C-alpha cells in the first residue's frame, strides 16, 4: 500500500462526508461552491480508494478507512473501460446556444463534440462558451465547431488506460472531464 497526499478539496469532501453523511454530490458541490462535474474526478479517486462509499439515490458516506489503507494497486489495475460514464454529446453543427442549453439540462461543464460521422471533433467547455459570449457573437447562429477546443488540443484517455493514468491526466491538465476514445487506427484516425 502507498500513502498519498490528498488535495485540499478532497480533504474537505471527506470532512463533509464525516459530518453530514450520507451526502449527495449536489450538496457537496453546493458546500464547495463548484459544480458536480468539477467534483467527479475527486469523487472517483475517493471512492476508488475506498475512503468514500457511494450508494445510488443515497449519497456518499465516509468509509472510516484512513489514508494508510489507500489502495493504489487497485487504481493501477482498474481500467477506464470499467468505470467511465457516458458523455454528454453535441454535434459540431449545432449552435453555441444549443451547447449552453445542453450543458444546463445535462448538468455538465464539458460536452464532447462530434462531426457528421459521429467522430470526435473536440470538446466545448463552459469557459469556451463564456469567452465567446463576451464578444458580439450571436450564440444562436455560431456553430459549436467554431467555439470548441479542437481535437488536436483535447486531452483524452483510452478504454485500456488505468484509472490512475486518467486521474493523473485530469489533475495535471486541471480539467474535470476527458473523452474516452479508441486508440488511433493504422491511419492515425481516432
C-alpha positions in Angstrom: 0.0 0.0 0.0 1.1 3.6 -0.7 0.3 6.7 1.3 -0.8 9.6 -0.8 -1.4 13.3 -0.3 -5.0 14.4 -0.9 -5.8 17.8 -2.4 -7.4 20.4 -0.1 -10.8 19.8 -1.9 -10.6 16.0 -1.4 -9.9 16.6 2.3 -12.9 18.9 2.6 -15.1 16.3 0.8 -14.0 13.7 3.4 -14.7 16.1 6.2 -18.2 16.9 4.8 -19.0 13.2 4.4 -17.9 12.6 8.0 -20.1 15.4 9.3 -23.1 15.2 7.1 -23.0 11.7 5.5 -24.8 10.4 3.6 -24.4 13.5 1.5 -25.3 13.8 -2.2 -22.9 15.1 -4.9 -25.2 18.1 -5.4 -24.9 19.0 -1.7 -21.2 18.6 -1.7 -20.9 20.8 -4.8 -23.0 23.5 -3.0 -20.8 23.4 0.1 -17.7 23.7 -2.0 -19.1 26.3 -4.4 -18.3 24.2 -7.5 -20.4 22.1 -10.0 -21.0 18.4 -9.6 -19.0 18.0 -12.8 -16.0 19.6 -11.2 -16.2 17.2 -8.3 -16.4 14.0 -10.4 -12.6 13.4 -10.6 -12.2 13.9 -6.8 -15.2 11.7 -6.0 -13.9 9.0 -8.4 -10.5 9.0 -6.7 -12.0 8.9 -3.2 -14.5 6.1 -3.9 -11.9 4.0 -5.9 -9.5 4.4 -3.0 -12.2 3.2 -0.5 -12.1 6.4 1.5 -15.7 7.1 0.5 -18.6 4.8 -0.1 -21.1 5.7 -2.8 -24.7 4.5 -3.0 -27.2 5.4 -5.7 -30.0 7.6 -4.5 -28.4 7.8 -1.1 -25.2 9.7 -1.5 -21.6 9.5 -0.2 -20.5 8.3 3.2 -17.2 8.2 4.9 -15.9 4.7 5.0 -13.8 5.1 8.1 -10.6 4.0 6.4 -7.5 6.1 6.8 -5.1 7.2 4.1 -2.8 4.5 5.2 -5.1 2.0 3.6 -5.4 3.8 0.3 -5.3 1.1 -2.4 -3.0 2.5 -5.1 -2.7 -1.0 -6.6 -6.4 -1.1 -7.3 -6.1 2.2 -9.2 -3.2 0.8 -11.1 -5.2 -2.3 -12.0 -8.6 -0.9 -12.8 -9.2 0.1 -16.5 -11.0 3.2 -17.6 -13.5 0.9 -19.5 -14.7 -0.5 -16.2 -15.6 2.9 -14.7 -16.3 5.5 -17.4 -19.6 7.3 -17.8 -21.5 8.0 -21.0 -20.6 11.6 -22.1 -23.0 14.4 -23.0 -22.5 14.9 -26.7 -23.4 17.6 -29.2 -22.9 17.9 -33.0 -20.3 20.4 -34.3 -23.1 21.9 -36.4 -25.4 22.8 -33.5 -25.3 26.4 -32.2 -23.3 27.6 -29.2 -26.6 28.4 -27.7 -27.7 24.8 -28.1 -24.5 23.8 -26.3 -25.3 26.1 -23.3 -28.8 24.6 -23.1 -27.4 21.0 -23.3 -24.9 21.8 -20.5 -27.7 23.1 -18.3 -30.0 20.2 -19.0 -27.3 17.5 -18.6 -25.7 19.3 -15.6 -22.2 19.1 -17.1 -19.4 21.5 -17.7 -18.0 19.9 -20.8 -19.6 18.5 -23.9 -18.0 16.1 -26.3 -18.3 17.5 -29.9 -18.8 15.1 -32.8 -18.8 15.6 -36.5 -21.4 14.4 -39.0 -19.9 10.9 -38.9 -20.1 10.8 -35.1 -16.3 11.0 -34.8 -14.7 13.1 -32.0 -14.2 16.6 -33.3 -13.3 18.3 -30.0 -14.8 19.4 -26.7 -16.7 22.6 -25.7 -16.4 23.8 -22.1 -18.2 26.4 -20.1 -15.1 28.7 -20.4 -15.1 28.2 -24.3 -18.7 29.4 -24.3 -18.1 32.2 -21.8 -15.2 33.6 -23.8 -17.2 33.6 -27.0 -20.3 35.2 -25.3 -18.2 38.2 -24.2 -18.0 39.5 -27.8 -20.8 40.5 -30.1 -21.4 37.0 -31.4 -24.9 35.8 -31.8 -24.6 32.5 -30.0 -27.8 31.2 -31.7 -26.0 31.4 -35.1 -22.4 30.5 -34.2 -21.8 26.7 -34.6 -20.2 24.8 -31.8 -17.4 23.8 -34.2 -16.3 27.4 -34.2 -16.0 27.8 -30.4 -14.9 24.3 -29.3 -11.4 23.2 -28.3 -10.2 21.3 -31.4 -9.2 17.7 -31.4 -5.5 18.4 -31.6 -5.7 20.1 -28.2 -8.1 17.6 -26.5 -6.7 15.6 -23.6 -8.2 12.1 -23.7 -7.8 8.5 -22.4 -8.3 5.1 -24.0 -10.5 2.4 -22.5 -7.3 0.4 -21.7 -5.7 3.2 -19.7 -5.8 2.7 -15.9 -7.8 4.8 -13.6 -4.6 6.1 -12.1 -3.3 7.3 -15.5 -6.7 9.0 -16.1 -6.6 10.7 -12.7 -3.1 11.9 -13.3 -4.1 13.5 -16.6 -7.2 15.1 -15.0 -5.1 16.6 -12.3 -2.0 17.6 -14.4 -4.2 19.3 -17.0 -6.6 20.8 -14.4 -9.6 19.5 -16.2 -12.8 17.8 -14.9 -13.7 15.7 -17.9 -11.9 13.7 -20.7 -13.3 11.8 -23.6 -12.6 8.1 -23.6 -11.6 7.1 -27.2 -10.4 4.0 -29.0 -6.7 4.1 -29.9 -5.8 5.6 -33.3 -6.0 3.1 -36.1 -3.3 2.4 -38.7 -4.1 5.7 -40.5 -3.9 7.7 -37.3 -7.7 8.3 -37.1 -9.5 8.3 -33.7 
